[in-house]
């Protein structure tokens, strides 16, 4: 496939089937928030065919929604089918295979990360105080102490004028990757540009995770590494940062969040962060989540620190994520105020390239359906790939279902629109643009031609859970439905 795509229709497994299977195999388990916990099949490795004893540490986590598993002790992972295959092998006395060697790309990325890490300097050990102060001021972290920077291991790469955030394995503290953040001035605004090693699809760092003890039961999830620093410094609470901020919460990270009885999500200061926090809370189990509502007295943690606000007080005022089935206006009052005070943001994500479209539709909002119609050859697909790309470049996670033209052709159109030039005449630039294109939160369904509606809806639901998709494009409905359904009320 050209780009990461939600793997073909995954054989669905229900939580009931998973529980029945574990009981039938005599494998003990606890019911967690978003995962089932069982003793690992991968530790020990003696090929003992009997099920693991209940006294063994419960280090294997099975996702209740997808059935995929992760063993935090050995980092072995796989699908529900892989788990069943390992149980069968164990019955035959074959030890379960542990995590295999990382792929070539990942191995190379780790070597590159190690080189950069070795060249980067601890931020509190730059040449002189003036350089340190200048660098801290550039990133808006003048109030973040050296002790905090040291605790989280933040470094500075002079050559790239970038802060370097490490990704350490929670298992053996080895370096698995890095995130580089630099500052760019755009007109009057300051923009933070991020780059990860390995590439974003394989970058599953929960920055700050190795600093958390086994006994910690409360956690704050932030959308940015500098927010995690500010929060920990101001409140002393355990805080980690998500790898892609408010864009997505990869299910692969859920097992690491199972130990916490209470999770507060404080992702950012805009309405998109608020929407994302509500979405993530559903993945993490609503009953243990609280959300910090964005507002002028509740900006993101780093800004709150810089404005000398009381971060502990803001955390205490976080709202429980689970709403009862019936609410009074009093409970909605703040949310209504938020909508009135942020009418621009409520209108949705604006298109950068289509000012006239913003006048018509105001912006892209979740839960809305827009239908584009027009005769064959009038440019619907070309326009929609441009319109979706515009949003995708602003961090809106997008899923394309192209039933009429192939994904290769669609990706070619989008890459040309993204590069805004004819790449066939400058093939030497292809890799540079393809690398940048690959970092967009863009996924393609692998269907082609007529499909059963159920298969398509199942794939969409799977993609929403896996990649936090907020924008789905179907091109086109008539093709997907086929022509013989015309008599049915569609």
N, C-alpha and C positions, 0 to 999 in steps of 0.2 A: 504493500500500500504506500501511496505517496506520503501520507501523513498519518499520525497516530489516529486510529479509528476505533470506536467502541468495538471490541472484538465481536465478530459475528454474533448471531443470537445466542446468548449464553443459556445453556440448559438451566431453566429456572429451578430453584430448590426452595422449599418453604422452611420456615423455622421449625415447624412441626416435624417435617421429615428429618431435619438435622438432629433434633432431640431424640426421635425414635431410633435413628441409626446409632447414635452414641449409646443409648440404653441397650440396644440389641447387642452391641459389641462389648458391653461391660466397661465402657470408658466413663469414669466419673466426670461431672462437669458442674460449674456454677453458672447461674444466669447473671450476666453483667448488664451494663447499660446499653451498649451497642454491639457487644460481642458475647459469645459463650466462652468461658475459660475452662481449659482442660489441661491435665499434665501433658508435657510434650512427648511426642513419639520419637523425637530426634536427639534427645539427650540420652546418655547411657550407651546407646548403640551396640548392645550386646547381642541383638537379634533374638531377644527373649520374646516368644510368641504370646505370652500372657499380656492382658491389658495393663497399662501403667497403674500403679497403686494410687489410692486416693491421697496417700501421704506425700506423694511427689509434688514438687512445686508446680503451680498451675501457670506455666509460661506460654501455653499455646492458646491463641485467640481466634475464634471463628466468627466472622462477620455475620450478624443475624440477617442482613438483607441479601447478601450475595453468596454466602457460604465460603468465601475465600478465607484462607487462614494465614497467620504469621506466628512463628515461634520467636519470641523476643530473646530467648537464650542462645539460639543458633542462627537466627535470621533466616531460617528456612521459610519459604512462603509458596503459595500456589492456590489453585482453584479448589472447589469442593470435590471435584472429580479426582484431583491429585491427592487430596486427603484420604479419600476412600481407597485409592490405589495403594497408598502407603500402609493403610491398616491391613489390606489383603496381603501385602508383601510380608508384613510383620507376622501374620498367621503362619506363613510358610517358613518363618525363622530367618527371613532376610532382614538385616537392619535397615531402618528407614534412611533414605538418602538425605544427607544434610544439605544446606544451601550450596548450590554449585558455584563454580568459579564465576566472578563477575564477567559480563560481556566485555569484548575488546574495547568498545567505546567508553564504557564506564571505567575500565582499568586505566585507559589513557587519560581520561578526565581527572582521575585521582592523582596520577603522576603530575599532570599540569598544575593541579591544585597544590600539591606538595611543593613544587618549585616556587609558585607565587607566595605561598605561606612562608617559605624560608626567606624570601627576599623582603617580605613586608616587615615593618618594624612595629613593636608594641607602641601604641599611641602615646604612652607616657614616657617613652625613651627617645623622642626625636632630638635633633641636634641641640636646640636651645628652647627656652621657655617661650620665646616669641613665636617660633614656628608652631609649637604645640598649640598656643592660644589662637593663632591665626587659623590653624586647621580646625580646631574645635568650633570656632566662631562660624567658619564656612558651612559646617554641617548643623549649626544651631544647637551644639551640645556643650556650650561653655559651662553650664551648670552640672554636667555629668562628671562625677569625680573620677580621679585616676583609679581609685579602689574599685569602682564599679566596672570601669573599662577592663581592669586587670581580671576581675572575677569572671567576666564573660569572654575574656581573651580577644578583645577587638584589636586589630592591627591597622596600619596605614601603609599603603603602597605609594611611595613618592612618585614613581614614574607615571602612574595612571591617575594620581591625585584622588585615590579611592580609599574608602574605608573597607576593611576586609573582615567579614564575619565568618568564623569557622563552622563547619558541620562535623561534629565528632560523633562517632558511633556510640550509642548509649551502652553498648555491650562491652567494648574493649577500649574505648576512648581513642580509637585510631581515626585519622582525618579522612572523611569520606567525600568532602567537597567544600566549596566556598561560595559566598555571595560577595560581589564587589559592588559598592555603591559610590557613585560620583555625583557632583552637583553641576547642573548646567543652568545658565541664566537665559530665560526666554522672555523677551521684552521686560516687563517689570517683575515677572514671577520667577521663583526658584524651582527648578524641576530636578527631582532625584532620578538618576538613571541606574538601573540595576542590571547585573549580569551574573549568571550562575554557572558553576561547574559542578557536576555535569549539567547538561541542558535541562530546561525547565521540567520536561516530562519525567525525568529521573531524579529531580531534586526534591527530596522529601524530608527536608531538615525541619525539626522543631527546635529553633534556636533557643538555647538555654536549658534543654531537656537534661543533659548530663549533670546539671547542678542541682537537680531535684532529688530529694531523699525518698526512700521507700515508704517512709511514714507520712509524707505530705499528703493531705487529703483535699486541700483547696488550691485552686490554680486560676490565674488570669490569662486568657488567650488574647494576644494582641495581633495587630495586622502588620507590624513593622518591628524590625530588630531594635531600633533606637527607642521605640515605645517600651519594649520589654526592659531596657536598661533604666529608663526614667522611672518606670513603675516599681521596679525592684528597689531602686535607690530611695524612692520617696516613701514606700510603704513596707518594704521588707517581705512582701508576699512572693510566693513562687510565681514567676511569669515566664511565658514562652511566646515566640513569634511564629506565625504560620509562614510557610515558604513563599506563598503567592499572595499574602495579604488577604483582602476581602474577595479576591477572585475565586478561590476554591479551597476546600478542605478535603484533600485526598483521603479516601477510605483507608489507605495503607497506614495512616497515622492514628486511626481510632484506637488500636490496641494499647498504644502508649498513653492514652488519656483515660483508660479504664479505671486506674487506681483512685481517681479523684471523685469525692462525694459531691463537691460543689465546684462548678466551673463558671467564671464570669467572663463574658465576651465583651471586650472593649476594643473594637476594630478600627475606629477612625472617627472623623467628625462630620461625614456627609451622610445623606440618606441612603446611598448605595451600601455603605458599610452597615447601616442599620438593617437593611433588607437582608444582607448577607448573614448578619449575626442571627436573624430569625431562622434563616435556612439552615445554618450550621447547628443551631440548637436542636433542630429536629433530628439531625443525624446523631447528635451526642446524647439524646434523650432529654426531653424538655424538663423533666422533673428535677434535674440537678443543675440546670443552667439559669443564670441571671444575665441581663443585658444592660450595658451602660448606654443610655439614650444620648445621641449626639445633640449638642446645643451649644449656645455661646458660652455658657458657664461649665460645659462639659466637653471641651475639645479633646483631641487625641492626647495620650499621656505625656508625650514630650512637650507639647505646647502648654499643657496644664502645669508641668514642672517649671517651664520658662515664665509662665504668668503667675508663679507663686500661689497657685490654687491648692486646696487641700485634697490630695489624691485619695487619701483614706476615706474622706467624707463622700467623695464621688462614688467610690466602690461600694460603700455602705448603702448608697441610695439606688443601687442597681435594681432593675425590675425583674421579678421572676418571669421566666420565658413561658411557663405554662399558664394560659388564660383559662379560667373556668368557662363552661359552655354559655353562661349568661353573665353579661357585664353591665355595670351602671355607667352613666356618662362620666362619673368621677374617675373611673379607671381609664377612660378613653381621653380624658381632658387634655393630658400632655401630648398625646399623639395628634389630636386635632390641632392643637397650638403649633406643633411641629410642621404640620401640613400647611397651615396658614403662613407661618414665618418663612417657609422654604418653598414658595410656590414654583420657583424656577426648577429646583431639584425634583419636586413632586412630578413635574411634567416629564421627567425621564431623562435618559442620556441623549444629548443633542447630537445631530450629525454634523461633522466638521465640514463635509464637502457639499451639503445640500441645504443651504439656508431656507430655500422655499419649502422644502419638506418639513423643516422645523415649524414653519408657519401653519402647515396643514395638520401635522400629527403631534406637534409640540416636542416629542422625543420618544425614545424606545422605553416602554414600561412593561414590567412583567405582567403576565395574565391577559394580554391583549392580543387579538387576532387581526392581522391586516391582510387583505386579499388584493393582489395586483392582477388586473385582467388586461388582455389586449390580444390582437390577432397574431398568428404565427409570424415569427421573424421581426416583430416590432421592437425587440430588445429587452424583453422582460428579464431573461436570465442574466444578460450582461449588466443591466441596471441593478438587479437584486444582489449579484455578487459584489458589486461596488458598494451598495448600501449596507450589506452585511459586513464587508471588510472595514468600512468606516467605523462601525460600532466595535468590531473585534479589536481594532487597533487602540480602542479606548478601554480595553480590558473586559468587554462583554463576552462571556464564554458562549461560543456559537457552534451549533450543530447543523450541518448541511445534509439534506436528503435529496440527492439529485437522481430522479428516476428516469430522466430523459437523456442526459448526456453523461459520459463517463467521468469518474472522479479525476482522472488524469487530465482530461480536457478542461474540466472546471478549475482544477488547481492551476493549470497553465494560464487561464483567463485571469484568475485572482492574483497570481504572482506578477503578471504583466501590469495589472492595475496597481498593485502594491508598489512595484518599482517605478511606475509611471514612465516606463520607457520600453522600447522594443528589444527584449533580451536576445531574440534570435540573431540580431545584428551585433551583439556584444557578448558572446558566450563566456568570455573570460570573467564577466561580472556575475555569472550565474550563481556560483557557490556563495558569494558574499550576500546576495539578495535572498537566496534559498535559506541560508542560516538565519537571517532575520525573520523571514516568513515563518520558519519552523517554530519560532518562539511565541507566535500568536496563539491564544487559547481557542484554536479552531479544530473541529473534528468533522469527519465525513462518515455518513452511513454507507455501508458497502452494498446496499441494495441496488438493483437496476431493473427497469421494466416494471410490470405489474406485480404487486405484492399483496399479501393478506394484511388488512388493517391491523390485526392483532399483533403480527410480527413487528410491524413498524412502531406501534405504540409501545410494545415491550422494550424495543431497542431504545426508544426515546427515554423511557423511564429509567432504564439502566444507565444511559448517558448522563441523565440529570443527577443520579445518585453518585456516579463515579467522578464526573468532571464538573458538577455544579453548573450545568448548562442553563443559561437564562434566555437564550434566543434560538429558536429552531426555524430553519427555512425548509419548506417542502416545495420542490420544483419538479413536476407540478402535480396538482391534485388529480387532474383527469388521468394522467399517466399512471399514478399510483393506484387509482381505483379500477383501472381497466375500463373497457367500453361496455362490457355486458351488464354492468350494474346500473345502467342508466334508468331502468324502470324503478329501482329501489329508492326509497326516501333516504338520501345520503346525508 
